[in-house]
Amino acid sequence: MIKFLKIKGTLFLILGILGFIGVVAAIAILGTGHSAPDKLMAIYIGIFGLIPILLLLIIDRICVWKFGTAKVNKIEVYILGTFMLLFVLNWIRLQWQI
């Protein structure tokens, strides 16, 4: 598995696997609760949490198959950097809003 991640691993693949594990853990914790709202929340997290992650992983694997790992990683770093820049700019905007 480690060899596969070094050769074919991309940024979104690793983040997707970690997100998938986190969502499954949250579903398991909420699903074993005693109240009905906990179980309902587990269903909603399963629907709205796992489906986008699975779509992201499928699209990532298709792009790696078509374009190669190096090109896909380069684009994913640009996408992640853009989101981080937007996050910082929004934080600065909110600090000035006082």
Beta strands, then each sheet from edge to edge (+ up, - down):
end
